[in-house]
Amino acid sequence: MHIVFFGDQHLDSLGGAQVSMRLQREFLERAGHTVTVVAPKMHGPRASGLDDPSNVDLPSVPITVDREYSMSWPGRATDRFVDRAMTHRPPVDLVHVQADFWGAFIGHRYAARHGVPVVHTMHNRVDVGIAAVTPLHRPVLSVLNVWRRSALRALGEPVGGSDGWAFLRGIASGASAVTAPSTHFARRLEENGVFSPVDVVWNGIDDDVREQTLAGAPAERAPGRPRFVWLGRMSPEKRLLPFLEAFVESGVDADLEIIGGGAQRAAAEKIVAGMPNVRFAGTLTYPQTLARIAAADALVQTSIGFETQGMTPFEAATLGTPSVISDPDIAAELGGGLWAAPGAAGTEDQRRVGLVETLRRAASDIAAGSAPMPMREVSEAFRQSSRTAAMIEVYERVLAG
């Protein structure tokens, strides 16, 4: 098959969806398929030297101060650019949209023009993400829905509505199948009329890198001073700042490594200024990140209601590292091998108190050598090879009609 991925961001930019798409492409190619990735051209210092022939880099403009992220305008000029680029490639069998904004519009427009079926993977809980970064989320969602109806008008009667679920219903309306990376997100998509049934296909971990990481990790975790690791984009929906405030308040005798970057880094550093046991590692490569997770005694994930899967606790479980989890949906999906922080549905003060207590409990368990063990079933099911096999089944079902 020749599968064309459409994304909101270049695959070499930072982000969980980009990591997932890179792995999907690699393992699909190992299985003998051809994958082309269509996404906005990357800008900034990390963009130099990016020339992958399997990418179609769209004309774009940077949209963040660090120029890490960019956008391409969905319209006739972009349509023509994509069509010209695709004339030099094999015939397309299937479009796989893995985008929530302009990439989704561009991908669905391409599929409709060429009569190609679409599989759409939902990566983003749009309403929660926008609410986390602006108090004007309702007007923003209304504008996004107007844009969505305009961009996809040629595909048929636009789906009405002005909230986040209406937006997702609209961009899924042209799909033959919709997948979600977790059971809890798939359930919400179905309950809100986005699509039904939604196929659950977890994002995975690179089989080879997993084995290499495990080969270099200690055979057993010795009791002692706990080592926590937090990683992700430093933005409000990830709740790094509330976590650091809880970590300071907990007073645990533990080391903490924070991996990633983003707009909240300066504020985060200020909270823990003068604490020698807290280290900011910056942005690391995928193998380096996995090695840090494997070396830690516990991974901490503090977002609530935003993650459509939450890849890092699954990566941790696959590497034998338990997690501190604030989101009850993610805790339920993991099934075990974790400390669940109470208070997710309460006030921010209640969430902080619950996280403080949980960090103390985790530190105590680790020091005593009684930390929980991740479930073996999760570890096996999270391998990218098994995830790619599951996605190929979806592709074949769609192509069979």
Secondary structure, DSSP 8 states (H G I E B T S, - for coil): -EEEEEESS-TTSSSHHHHHHHHHHHHHHHTT-EEEEEEE---SGGGTT---TTEEEE--EE-STTS--EE---SHHHHHHHHHHHTTS----EEEEE-SSHHHHHHHHHHHHHT--EEEE----HHHHHHHH-TTHHHHHHHHHHHHHHHTGGGSS----SSHHHHHHHHHTT-SEEEESSHHHHHHHHHTTS-SS-EE----B-HHHHHHHHHHS-SS--SSS-EEEEES--SGGG-HHHHHHHHHHHT---EEEEE---TTHHHHHHHTTT-TTEEEEE---HHHHHHHHHHSSEEEE---S--SS-HHHHHHHHTT--EEE--HHHHHHH-SSEEE-S-TTS-HHHHHHHHHHHHHHHHHHHHHT------HHHHHHTBHHHHHHHHHHHHHHHHT-
